[in-house]
Every structure is written in structure tokens, then in C-alpha cells.
């Protein structure tokens, strides 16, 4: 059986997942895009080493900052784990706030390896000309992309060249039927409580040495590395001249904005039962486990 724990940041998703895994002898698969990175510790609020060793866990700390781990890579690896343990009738718990990663592994998303896409960008060709080419080849995709969004236009054209199919045709191959049936809950908090907890967590991260960690990583890895785009690290590295108080305020703001986007995505993209009380969510999931085992 498959359980999925999603929802907003700082809502207690990981604590709930590990509590449930211990109770039902399940495994935990990470679905947080920045918990993949070994070097990101303080700013990602990852489970501790002790927690990670308490139950079988997968896709935590599995790559380095200088490696890319696309949604395609995640889908491929997570699906392999999912298929293996589902066949062995071992409870599987996905946990994380990266909704698109969850969508890709749980549904029939027709993703392609990034290495197959050769994105050719001739600076002599204007944005308008590129967009007009896309209009001719894939008018539906073109209607969704602004002509000045050159990166997305180029990617849509690269998909056509690489696969002899338009982006629209490939999206049609994606179905809304889950690969396997699953039970999903999402955690949230009232805004006043959530914002307070975000500020408290941000301050705790600074007390633990988030700024020092970010600067040390910047000395070793490029600021443009995929993992360095995580909230907290990015703000510290892009704003060297502001005070710690200003940095904490900025990181808290960006985290609140991220929570808002997460709410929107999970509510629109998944059929999930929402909880503001993690204990109630735990009891609900235990009941479902007893019903299905």
C-alpha cells in the first residue's frame, strides 16, 4: 500500500512520515527536491541522521551539489523503488513538498531524459521569430508561452526535434490515472501559526550556522548549481551586504511565498485529505492501514 504525505513547508510532514513508518514497518521515499543533496543540511530541514537510520529510507542525500537530478531522474529511480516494495507488499510512504515530483512518479507522466534534448540557441534569431516557428509546429504550446520567454520556447522546439512529437502530443500521453492506487493527506496550518513557525525555524537555522554553511558551499560549488537555488542558501549568497536580521526576514518571506504556491499546487493537482493537526492525520492514516492490510 502507498501513502503520500504532502502539503506546505514547516507543517510537520517528515515527522509524520517517520512516525507512521515506524508504526507500520514501512519505507520512506523522499519527495523534496532539495533533500536529495548531501551537502545541504541546515537550510533544508532534512530529517536527522538518527531519523534516517531508524527506518528504511530512499532518495535522501543521494547526490552532490554539482550533479543534476531532474524530474525524469526522480521518476525513474522512485518508480523502481516503488515497484519493488509494492510487489513485496511493504508499506511505502512518500513525503515531501515538491508536488511536481510526486505527480511525476504517481501518474503516467511521459518524461524524457534531459540529455536527449539539444537546445540550440542562435542569438541572431529573435524571440518573435522563434515563437512564430513554435506557432507553426505546436500552436497549443505556443499559446501558453510568452514570446519573450525564450528558454521555454527553445525547450518546446527542442522536444519536437528530439522526439518527432510536439510538447502537446507528449502531454496528451500523460493520463490522470495513478500508476498505483494511493492514499494521500496534506498538512497545513493557519497562516498566523505557519508564519510564526517559519520565522522560528529560520532563526533556528541561523543559530545552527546556516550562513556559515552557505558561504562554505559557495567556496566549493557554483552559485548556479541546481542545489544552490534552495531557499535560504540563495538569499544569503545573493545578498552579501545585508544584515542577518534582514536575511532572516527575506528568507521567511520567500518561505511564506513558497508555502502559498505549494497550497495552490496540491489543492489543484491531487485528491488529498487535508489536516492542520498532525496527530489527527496520523490516526487517519493508521485507520486506512488497518482497513487495507
C-alpha positions in Angstrom: 0.0 0.0 0.0 1.1 3.5 -0.8 0.7 6.6 1.4 1.6 10.1 0.3 2.2 12.9 2.8 2.3 16.3 1.1 1.4 19.9 2.0 3.1 23.1 2.9 6.6 23.7 4.2 7.1 23.7 8.0 3.9 21.7 8.6 5.5 18.6 10.1 5.4 16.3 7.1 8.7 14.5 7.8 7.9 13.9 11.5 4.5 12.4 10.5 6.1 10.2 7.8 8.7 8.7 10.1 6.2 8.2 12.9 3.9 6.3 10.5 6.8 4.3 9.0 7.8 3.1 12.5 4.2 2.1 13.4 3.5 0.1 10.2 7.1 -1.1 9.3 7.1 0.9 6.1 9.7 2.6 4.0 10.1 6.4 3.4 10.8 7.8 0.0 11.8 11.5 -0.2 9.9 13.9 -2.4 11.6 17.1 -1.5 13.7 18.5 -4.4 16.5 19.8 -2.1 16.7 16.9 0.4 18.4 15.0 -2.4 21.6 16.9 -1.9 24.2 15.5 0.6 25.8 18.9 1.3 22.6 20.8 2.1 22.0 20.2 5.8 20.8 23.1 7.9 18.7 25.0 5.3 16.7 22.0 4.1 15.4 20.9 7.5 16.1 17.4 6.5 15.5 14.5 8.9 18.4 13.9 11.2 20.9 11.0 10.6 19.3 9.2 13.6 15.8 9.5 12.0 17.1 8.4 8.6 18.6 5.3 10.2 15.5 4.4 12.2 13.6 3.2 9.1 14.5 2.2 5.5 14.8 5.5 3.6 15.4 6.3 -0.1 16.4 9.4 -2.1 17.7 11.4 0.8 21.3 12.6 0.5 21.7 10.7 -2.8 23.5 13.2 -4.9 26.1 16.0 -4.7 25.6 19.7 -5.4 27.4 19.5 -8.7 25.1 16.8 -10.0 21.8 17.4 -11.7 18.7 15.4 -10.7 15.8 16.1 -13.0 12.2 15.1 -12.6 12.9 12.4 -15.1 15.7 11.0 -13.0 13.5 11.1 -9.9 10.6 9.4 -11.7 12.9 6.6 -12.9 14.5 6.0 -9.6 11.4 6.4 -7.4 9.4 4.2 -9.7 11.9 1.4 -9.4 11.8 1.6 -5.6 8.0 1.8 -5.6 7.6 -1.2 -7.9 10.0 -3.4 -5.9 8.5 -2.7 -2.5 4.9 -2.7 -3.7 5.4 -6.2 -5.1 6.8 -7.3 -1.7 3.7 -5.8 0.0 5.7 -3.5 2.1 4.0 -0.1 3.0 5.5 2.8 1.1 5.4 6.4 2.4 6.2 9.3 0.1 6.9 12.5 1.9 7.8 16.0 0.6 6.6 19.3 -0.6 7.7 19.1 -4.2 4.4 18.4 -5.8 5.6 18.0 -9.4 8.0 15.3 -8.4 5.1 13.4 -6.6 2.9 13.9 -9.7 5.5 12.5 -12.0 6.1 9.3 -10.0 2.5 8.6 -9.1 1.0 9.3 -12.5 1.8 8.3 -16.1 3.9 11.4 -16.8 5.7 10.9 -20.2 9.0 12.4 -19.3 12.2 12.3 -21.3 15.9 12.3 -20.3 17.3 15.8 -20.3 20.4 14.6 -22.1 18.3 13.9 -25.2 17.3 17.5 -25.6 19.7 19.5 -27.6 18.7 23.1 -27.1 20.1 25.2 -29.9 20.1 29.0 -29.4 21.2 31.2 -32.2 21.4 34.7 -30.8 20.8 36.1 -34.3 17.2 34.7 -34.3 14.8 37.0 -32.5 12.3 35.9 -29.8 9.4 36.7 -32.1 10.8 34.5 -34.9 11.4 31.6 -32.6 7.9 31.9 -31.2 6.4 32.0 -34.7 8.2 28.8 -35.5 6.6 27.2 -32.5 3.2 28.6 -33.5 3.5 26.7 -36.8 4.7 23.4 -35.2 2.7 23.4 -31.9 0.2 26.2 -31.7 -1.3 25.0 -28.4 2.1 25.0 -26.7 2.9 28.4 -28.3 -0.4 29.9 -26.9 0.8 29.0 -23.4 4.3 30.5 -23.7 5.0 34.3 -24.0 7.2 35.1 -27.0 9.8 36.7 -24.6 10.1 33.5 -22.6 12.9 32.4 -24.9 14.0 29.5 -22.6 10.6 27.8 -22.7 10.2 28.4 -26.5 13.6 26.8 -27.2 12.8 23.9 -25.0 9.5 23.3 -26.8 11.2 23.4 -30.1 14.0 21.0 -28.8 11.3 18.5 -27.7 9.9 18.4 -31.3 13.4 17.9 -32.8 14.3 15.2 -30.3 11.2 13.1 -30.3 9.4 13.9 -33.5 6.4 14.8 -31.4 5.1 18.2 -30.2 5.0 19.1 -26.5 1.2 19.0 -26.8 1.2 15.5 -28.2 3.5 14.3 -25.4 1.3 15.8 -22.8 -1.7 14.0 -24.2 0.1 10.8 -23.5 0.0 11.7 -19.8 -3.0 10.3 -18.0 -4.7 11.3 -14.8 -4.9 7.6 -13.7 -2.4 6.8 -11.0 0.2 4.1 -11.7 -0.7 2.5 -8.4 -3.6 3.4 -6.1 -2.5 5.5 -3.1 -3.9 7.3 -0.1 -2.8 11.0 0.3 -3.0 13.5 3.0 -1.7 17.1 3.1 -0.6 19.0 6.1 -1.3 22.7 6.5 -1.5 25.3 9.3 -3.5 28.5 9.8 -1.5 31.4 8.3 -0.8 33.0 11.6 0.7 29.8 13.0 2.5 28.9 9.8 4.2 32.3 9.5 5.3 32.2 13.2 6.7 28.7 12.7 8.5 29.7 9.6 10.1 32.6 11.4 11.1 30.4 14.3 12.6 27.8 12.0 14.5 30.4 10.0 16.0 31.8 13.2 16.9 28.3 14.4 18.7 27.6 11.1 20.8 30.8 11.5 21.6 29.8 15.1 22.7 26.4 13.8 25.1 28.1 11.3 23.1 28.3 8.0 25.1 31.4 6.8 28.4 29.7 7.5 27.3 26.6 5.7 26.1 28.5 2.7 29.3 30.5 2.4 31.4 27.4 2.8 29.5 25.6 0.0 29.8 28.7 -2.2 33.6 28.4 -2.0 33.4 24.9 -3.4 30.4 24.9 -5.8 28.9 27.3 -8.3 26.1 29.6 -7.2 24.3 28.5 -10.3 24.3 24.8 -9.3 20.8 23.4 -9.1 21.0 22.6 -5.4 22.2 26.1 -4.6 18.8 27.5 -5.6 17.3 26.3 -2.3 15.6 28.9 -0.2 18.0 30.2 2.4 21.2 29.5 0.5 20.2 31.5 -2.5 19.2 34.6 -0.4 22.4 34.5 1.6 24.7 34.2 -1.5 22.8 36.9 -3.5 22.7 39.5 -0.7 26.2 39.7 0.8 25.8 43.2 2.1 22.7 42.9 4.3 22.4 42.1 8.0 21.5 38.7 9.4 18.2 40.2 10.6 17.4 41.4 7.0 18.4 38.0 5.6 16.2 36.1 8.1 13.3 38.4 7.2 13.9 37.8 3.5 14.2 34.0 3.9 11.0 33.9 5.9 9.2 36.0 3.2 10.4 33.6 0.4 9.4 30.6 2.5 5.9 32.0 3.0 5.6 32.7 -0.7 6.7 29.1 -1.4 4.1 27.7 1.1 1.4 29.7 -0.8 2.5 28.1 -4.1 2.5 24.6 -2.5 -1.0 25.1 -1.2 -2.2 26.0 -4.7 -0.5 23.1 -6.4 -1.5 20.4 -4.0 -5.1 21.6 -3.9 -5.4 21.7 -7.7 -3.4 18.7 -8.6 -4.2 16.0 -6.1 -7.2 14.5 -4.4 -6.0 14.6 -0.8 -7.5 14.9 2.7 -6.2 18.0 4.4 -5.3 18.3 8.1 -4.0 21.1 10.3 -3.4 18.6 13.1 -0.6 16.1 12.5 -2.0 13.7 15.3 -5.3 13.6 13.5 -3.6 12.9 10.2 -1.6 10.1 11.9 -4.7 8.4 13.3 -6.4 8.7 9.9 -3.5 7.0 8.1 -3.3 4.3 10.8 -7.0 3.6 10.2 -6.5 3.4 6.5 -3.6 1.0 7.0 -5.7 -1.3 9.2 -8.5 -1.3 6.6 -6.2 -2.2 3.8 -3.7 -4.7 5.3 
